[in-house]
Amino acid sequence: MIPMFSETVATNVNWSLISTIVMAMATVGMWLDARKQRKVTLDQPVDVRLVKALHDEFAKQSELHALGLVVKDLSKHNTERHGQLFNKIADVERQGREAMDRRFATLAEDRAESLEKLNEQFQFIRESIVAINTELKIRNED
């Protein structure tokens, strides 16, 4: 016996529904598994003994004071030096922009001159064509 269309559709819908539920459960399972794998313990990034050795290797603030160097003065000096460097960078950028603006202005002037010369040549050609046409009309009338 041939199944009716409605029975075929109902069967296909049932299988589609079952497959969708199975896929959703698999997705949730994979997501939960991925969350479990992400839990990683982080070790101490720097060994404490290494940090203590570095402190012993470099000069202490009291030693800098004894040499006449104050840490605040060093940071002030660094800040001033950075300001000087940024000012130099700004000057170079400004000079570059000015040079580029001058070059563009020169190019614009050259373009205007070239267009003017072309316009004069086209005007000469137009006048010559008009003169030739006039002469041809005169010859054809004779």
N, C-alpha and C positions, 0 to 999 in steps of 0.2 A: 504494500500500500504506500502511496506517495504522501509524505507529510505535507500538511498545509503550510502556506506561507507564514501564517501567524505562529505556528509551532516552530518553524525554522528560525524566525526572528527571536522568539522567546528563548530558544536554546542558545543562540549566538549571544544574546544579551546576558544570559546567565554566565556563560563562559567568560565574557568580557568583564563582568562584575567580579567574578572569582579571580581572574588574572590581575585586575586592578588592585584588589585587596592584597593579594600575595606580593605584588610589587611594592605596595606601600609598606607592608610589614618588613620586607627586605631592606628598603631604604631606611626605615627607622632603626633596624638592627645595625646597619652599616654606620649610621650616624652615632649611635651609642658606642659602637666599637671604636670609632675614630676619637670620640671624647675620652675614652679610657686611655688610649695610646698617647694623647697629648699631655697627660699629667707626667711631667718630668721634674725631677728634683734638681735644683741648681746648686752647684757647689760654690764655695767661697771663691770669687774671681781672682783675688790676689792673696797670696799666702802672707799671713801676718808677719812671719819671720823676715820675708823679703821687704816688707814695708819698714820694719824696724831697721834693717840693714841700710835702706835708702836714707832714713832719717839720720843714721850715724854717719853716712858718707857725705852729706851736704852740710853746709854751714848753718849754724843756728842763728836765730835772730840776735842773741846777745853778742855773738862773734861779729856780726855785721855792724852792730852799734859800736863795738870796740874799734872797728876799722874806720868808723866815721860814716858808714853807710846806713841810712835809715830806710827800712822797707817802704815806708810811705813815700819817701823821696824817689825810690826806684819806680814805684807804680806811677807816681806823678811824671817822672821822666819818660816812662813808657807811653803814658797817655799823650804827653806833648809830642813825642816822636811819631806816634800814630797819626796825630793831627797834622804834623808836617807832611808825612807821606801822603795822606788823603788830600791835602791841599795841592801837592805836586801832581797827583793823579788827576785832580779836577782841572788844574792848569793845562795839562797835556790834552785832556779831553776837549777843553774849551778851544785851545789852539787848533786842534784837529777839526773841530766843527767850523771854526772861522775859515780855515784853509779850504774846507770843502764848500762852504758857502761862496767864497771868492771864486772858486773853480766853476761852480754852477752858474754864477753870475756871468763869468767870462764866456761860458758855453752858450748861455742864453743870448748874449750880445752877438756872438759869432753866428748863431742861428738866425737872428733877426737880420743881420747884414746879408747872409746868404739868401734868405727869402726875398729881401729887397732887390738883390741883383737878379735873381730868377724872375721876379715880377717885371723888372725893366726889360729883360730879354724877351719875356712873353709879350710885353707891350710892343716891342720892336717887331716881333714876328707877326702879331696881329695887324700892326700898321702896314707891314710889307704885304701881307695877304690882301688887305683892303686895297692897296695900291695896285697889286697885280690884277685883282678882280675888276677894278675900275678900268685898267688898261685893256683887259680882255673885252669888256663891254664896249669900249670905244672902238676897238678893232672889229668886233662883230657887227657894229652898226655901220661901219664903212663898207 
